[in-house]
Amino acid sequence: MSHDFIQIIKERGFVHQMTDEDGLRKLLETKGQTAYIGFDCTAKSLHVGSLLQIMLLRWWQKCGHRPIVLLGGGTTKIGDPSGKDESRPKLDDDAILHNMVSLRDVFRKFLHFEGDAVANEDQDLLGHDALMVNNDEWLKDINYIEFLRDYGRHFSINRMLTMDSVKLRLEREQTLSFLEFNYMILQAYDFVELNKRHACRVQMGGSDQWGNIINGVELQRRKNPRPSLADALSNALDIPTSNNELFGITSPLLTTSSGAKMGKTAAGAVWLNADLLKPYDYWQFWRNTEDADVVKFLKLFTELSMDEIAKLAALEGAGINEAKKVLATEATAMLHGREAAERAAQTAADTFSGAGVSADLPTIEITQSEFEEGANLIRWLVKADFAASNGEARRLIEGSGISLNDAKVTDANYKLSAADFAQGFAKLSKGKKQHVLVKIA
């Protein structure tokens, strides 16, 4: 495998913009460089929309460098306005800490931290242990007057108003609080602080973070200017390479070929935590990838070689479904492990072929009293997240979109009976790809 980080992320489609590529290439000639990506702690789990950034950190570590996961214990109290029409809900310290603890487990699936066990296929992650840092360490005790004097003077309001995170919000005539307006300053400060504490030279993020990243690069230049030519010559310094220079890389904001935002489905967010989304459902998410996105997602969300991906890209017609299965299994293996991924693949194969019903299918329970009162099918379609409302569930049934134990149901008033649970459960299906087992508790 090539260990040229820039080559890898370019050919796999991770790059949107980059500051000073030549300077960055020179920096990466020396192994052990440090880069970070920030993640605010607004929920107990990240969703698949954050996976591209996590993969960037993984490739960084596989190429012999040290990644930092910056958890926004401090900035979560403010909320990043990028791409938002309204302020994020404010969380108290206990909620932020709870979310932070939950998020840590996901990162350990993709990165190697000190003391972690390493699977055989992840041996190339060894050598430069990842760090997990909380920006509340330095933000919580900031002296406001001193911060404004030392850092605020380096930011132009005129320029800040041109940043997409601010400009687009104002153009939509949505309120932007002064609190949120400060977010970009604090993110820039994070970059400078990580450089000071951990020699971090690179920040990566989505394309909506470009302005915030540039602010950090420029803040570092203003706070730690390069020596003049005269000083450099008199001190025999190497002018082209300053140990204080910072770099930025952004990745494209990912959407599906139909324009849908990555990480969301009709059933809700595609969470990375197994307690919020079972491995089988995660596998199904990738299996349902649109044809036009399969190759792109294989490059971004698996570690298959480019040669292997090229072979899958050459498949046509029904063969594309085989490529989707490979994508689903490889992506699921990275998050939930190879055994869970192969079990999900087998569950899907058995379910679709009619060879049997696996206990790994998502399950909902109905109490005996609920069953005796009359278990209206519509109610359980909503509970299974097959429909958002009773009306939508009714339309699905009347449109022949629902099956019970592999038989179409067209009566919207159908109630589950003891005969439906002859196998100890009833199998509900929406179309050919979504299945849930209903069991009497």
N, C-alpha and C positions, 0 to 999 in steps of 0.2 A: 504494500500500500504506500502511495506517495505521502510524504509528511510535509508537503508544501501547502500550508494552510490556505493561502490566497488562491492557489490553483484549484484546490478542492472546492472551496465555497463558490468560486466563479463557475466552474463547470457543472456544479450541482444546482445552481440557481439561487444561491443565498444572497447575492450582492445587489443592492440597489444603488448606494452611493458609498464613497470612501474618501477620506481625506488623505492627501499626499501618499498615493500608493507606492511610489518609489521609496519614500522614507520609511514606510511601514515594512516594505519588503526587506530593506536593509536591517531594520530592527529585528525582524524575525529570523535573520540568519543566525542569531544567537538564541539557543533554546532556553526555556524557562521564563519567557516573558509573561506578563500578567495582564489579563483583560477581564472586564466585568460587564454584567447586564443586571439592571435593577428590576425587581418585581415587587410591586406594592401588595400589601396583605389585606386586600379588600374582601376576600372570601377564604373558606377553609381549604379550597382546592383551586388549582389552576385548571383552565380548560384547554382543549386541543389547539386553540388559537395561540397559546404561548409555547407550543411545542417547537416551533421553528427556532425560537430564541434559545431554548434548552439544547437543541441539536447543534446550534452554533457553538455553545460552550463545550459540548461534548467533542466536536471536531477540534476545537482549540486544544483541549487536553490530550486528545489522541495524537496531535502533532507535536507534542513535547512541551506544552506551555501550561501555565497555571491559570485556571478560571476562578473568578470570584462571583458567587451568587450574592448580590446585594439585596437583602430584604428591607423593604421600606418601612420599618417600624416608626420612623419619624415622618416621612413624606406621606404615608397613608393617612395621617391626621389632617392633611391638607387636601389631597386628591388631585391627581393629574388631570388637567382639563382637556388634554389632547383627544380629539375625536368625540367629545361629549357635548351635548346641548344643555346639560344642567349639571349642577354640583353633585358629586358623589355623596351618598349618605355618610354622615360622620360616625365613626366608630370610637368607642372608648378604649382605654389601654388594655383592659382585660380581653376584649373581643379581638384586638389586633394581636395580642400575644397568643391567643388560642389559634388564630389563623396561621400565625407564623410557625408554630409547632407542627401543625398539620401539613404545611407546605414543605417542610424539610424532607419528609419521607419521599416525596416525588423526585426531588433533585438527586437523592441517593440512588435512584434507579438508573440514572444516566451518567453521573459523575462519580469519581472516586475521591472520598474524603479520608483523612488520616484515620487509621484503625478499621476501615471498612474491609470486608472480605471482597475478593475479586474473582469473578468467573473466568474460566479459561479464555473465553473469547474477548475478554476485556483487559488482557494483560498490558495492552499498549496505553492504558490509562494511568499506569503506574509511573512514578518518578516525580510528578509535580502535583501533589495533593491539592484538591480544590478547597477553597475557603468559603465559609458562609458568614457574612458580616451583616450587622444591623445598623443602619444609618442613624438610628436613635441614639447611638453611642455618642455621636458628636453634635447632633442637632438639638437634643433636649436641653442642653445647658448653654446655648448660644446667648450672648449678651446682645440685645437688639441694637443698641446704639453703636457698640463696637463693630457689629456685623455690617451695619449700614455704612459706617465710615470706611471700613477696610475692604468691603466687597461690593456694596451697593453702588459705589461711585464708578465701578467699571461697567455698569449696565446702562445702556441708553434706552429710555422709554420709547423713543421714536423707533428704534430697532425692534424692541420687544413687541410692539404693536403690529409688526409685519410678520411675526412668527405664526405659522399655521394654527397652532394650538390656541392662539388668541384671536388672530384675524378671522378665521372661519366662524368662530363662536360669535363674534361681534357682527359679522356680516349677516348671520342668521337672526340677529337682533335678540340674542339670548344673553341673559345676565352673566357676567363674569366677575366673581368676587375678588376683592383685593387679596384675600387669602390664596385663592387659586393662582392669581397673577404672580405670586411669589414662587410658585412651584419651580419654574425654570431656573430661577436663581439658586434655589436649594439643590437642584439636580446638578448644576454646574459646580457648585461648592462640593458636592459629593465626589465628583470626578477628581478635583484638586486634592481633596482630603485623602482619597484612596491612593493617589499617587504618593502623597507624603507618608502615609502609614504603611503601604504595601507595595510601593514602587509600581503601581498600576499605570500602564501607559496607553491602554486601549479601552474604549467603551463601545459596546455594540448594542443595537436595538432595532426596533421597527422603523420604517421610513417616517412615521409621524414623530419620531424622536430626534430627527436630524437637527432641528434648531436648538434643542436642549443640549445635544452632544457638542455642537459647534460652540455654544456658549461656554461649555467646560474647557474646550481646547483653547479658546481665546482668553478665558479668565486665567488659565495657567500661564499664557504668554505675558499677560499684563502684570501678574503677580511675580513671575519669575522670568524676566526678559533675557533673551540671549545676549551674550557679551558682544560689544561692538567689534568691528573688524580690527581696530587698532589694539584693543585689549586682547583679542584672540591671538593676534600675531605676536604680541609681546609676551603672552603666556603660553605660546605654542599649543593653543587649543585647537581641537578639530571642529571647525565651524559648522560643517554640514550636519553633525549629529549632536544634538543637545539632549542630555539626559532628562531634561524637563519637558521635552516636547511630547504632546499627547496626540492620539490618533482616534478617528472614529470610523465605524462601519455600520451601515444600516442595511436591513433586508427589506424586500418588498412586503407591503401589507397584503396578506394572502386572501384571495377570494376564489371560489370555484369558477369553473368556466361559464356557469349560468349567472354569475355575479353575486352569489350568496356569500355572506361573510363566513370565513372559516371558524369552526368551533361551535356553530349554532345549527340546530336542526328543528324541524317542526315540533319535536318532542322536548326541546330544551337544549341546555348546554351539554357539550360532550366533555364531561369531567375526566380528570386524570386520576382521581382518587377512586380506588376500587369500591369503597363503601358508598359512593355516590353513583357509580356506573360500573356494572359488572364487566369482567373481561369479555364475556360473550357479546354484550351490547357494543363494547368498544370495537371488537373484531368486526361486527356487523356494520358499524359506521364506516370503516375503511372498505369493506366489501361493497358497499353501496356507492363508492366513488363514481363520479361521472366518467364516461369513457375518455373524454378529452383531458382529464386530470390525472390519469393513472401514472403516466411516465413522470410527470412533474412531481407527484407525491412520492414515487419510488426514489427519486433523487434526493428529496428533502427529508423524508421521514423513515428511510431505511439506510442501512450501510452496505447494501448490495453494491458490487463493483459496477462501474459504468459499462463494462462489457456484458455483465449479466442483465443490466437494465436494457441495454440495446437489444438483446435477444428477446426480452419480454415486449419491448416496443414494437418488434416486428410482427407480433401476433395480430391476427385480424379476425373479424367476425366473432364467433363464440369463443375463440382463443383469448380474447380480451378478458373474459371472465376468469381465466386461469391466472392472468397477471393480477387481477384484482384480489384473488385469493392469496397470492404471494405477498402483495402489499399488506393485506389485512393481517396475515400471520406474522410477517416480519415486524410491522409496527406494534402489534400487540405483544410480541416477544420482548421488545425493548422496554416496554412499560411494566408488563405483568409477568414476564418470564416465559421461556420457551415452552415449558410444560402447559401453562395456562393457555398459551396461544394455540398449541396443537390440539388441546382439548376443545377449545372454542371452534376450531376448524372442523373437528370431527363431529361436534354437536350440530353444526350447520349442515354438514354433509348428510348426517343421519336424518335430520329433520326434513330437509328438502327432498331426499330420496324416498322418504316414507319407511326407511329401515327401522325406525324406532324413535322414541322421544327421550332426550337426555335430561337428567336432573340438573344439568348446568344451564338450562334455559331459565330466563327470569321467571320468578314465581311471586304470585300474590295469594294471600290467604283470605278465605271467607269463613266467618264463624258459623257454628252450627245454628245459632239463633237467626242469623242473617239468612242462612239457607232456608230455614223452615218458614221464615216470613215471606219468602219469595224472592229469589235472586234474579232480578231483572238484568238481562244481558247488557243493556245500555249502560247501566251503572258501572259494570265491571270493565267495559271498554274504556270508560273515562278513567277508572282507577288504574288501568294498565297503561295509561298514557297513549292509547291508540287514538283518542279524541280529546279535544280540549273542553267539550261541552256535550250535554245530552243531545242537543240538536245536531251537532257534527256526528255523533255516534249513530244517530238515527239515519242520517244521510248515507253513512258508510254501509250500514246494513241494507238499506233499500237499494244501494248501488252495487250490491253483490261484492262488497269489499271485505266482508268478514266471514271467517270460517270457524266452526266449532268442531273440534276433533276431526279436522280435514274435510268437513262437509259444509257447503255454503249455507249461511243463514240469511233469509230474506224477510223474516217476520220481525219487525222492530219491537214488538211486544213480547218477544220470546223470553221465557224464564228458565234458568238452569234447573235441571231435575236430577234425581239420583242416578238415572241412566247415563247422564253425561259424565258421571264420575266413576264409571265402571272400572277404570284402570287405577283408581285412587286419586285421579286428578282429571281436570278438563283442560284441553289445549285450545287456546284462543289464538287466531291468526288474523293479521291484517295484511292482505295481499299475500305475496309469497315469501317475504323477507322478515316480517316481524311476528314473533311468537311469544306467548306467555302461558305459563301453566297456572291454573287456578286450583288451589287445594282447600279442602275444608279443614279448618284448624281443630 
